[in-house]
Amino acid sequence: MSALKKIALAVLLVLQMPTSAGAQRPPSPAQIATYDGLHKAAFEGDLEALKRLILAGSDLEVRDGNGRTPLHVVAYASHEKAVQLLIEAGADANAFDNQKYDIVTIAAVANDLEVLKLALDLGASPSNITSPYEGTALIAAAHLGHHEVVKILTDAGAPPDHINNLNWTALMESVVLGDGGADHLKTARHLLDAGANKNIPDRDGVTPYEHAVNRGYTEMIDLLKQ
């Protein structure tokens, strides 16, 4: 693909992105400095403090300035035991923060397999509609080429053909937002094995295969031709 065509594609992708949307925002250092109670214990992974606060009747769904519960905070901080403790104490495993992210999508974006598997085992849904893009954790993982996450989510029943508000499926994102390399190729293969429909086009009627051809992604082209 020519340099000019690459620039044109990049500009097109930017123009298609909703201006109000944004990437996940983990707690900032300034926010962390204000944390107390469950949020502070959650960020630090302090199990004893969490147990004391839970026994004292602290609100498990208390929110910080970005709508994050303590469970969101432990997911961002990747404290597995604290995730388990909070959910088993009654924390909502499917709660959304202000950006509409849940712990499954947080773990998926972070490529955090341990927290992801634990969350799913404890009742978090792989099918929640998440993010400002009205996507799913599966779409987010496919975008990033997190193929192990994609396999875990599809095995757990995540819908392979959900279409977000960009009119893209997980398979589409593995091509359009991928680099055509090994990780995105494995991602696409897992999606196809899970029954993803390779013929669902974007809003302009362009299929994943056609996008792969336009980008010169040889191995992706071969996979999508099968």
Secondary structure, 3 states (H helix, E strand, C coil): CCHHHHHHHHHHHHHHCCCCCCCCCCCCHHHHHHCCHHHHHHHHCCHHHHHHHHHCCCCCCCCCCCCCCHHHHHHHHCCHHHHHHHHHCCCCCCCCCCCCCCHHHHHHHHCCHHHHHHHHHCCCCCCCCECCCCECHHHHHHHHCCHHHHHHHHHCCCCCCCCCCCCCCHHHHHHHCCCCCHHHHHHHHHHHHCCCCCCCCCCCCCCHHHHHHHHCCHHHHHHHHC
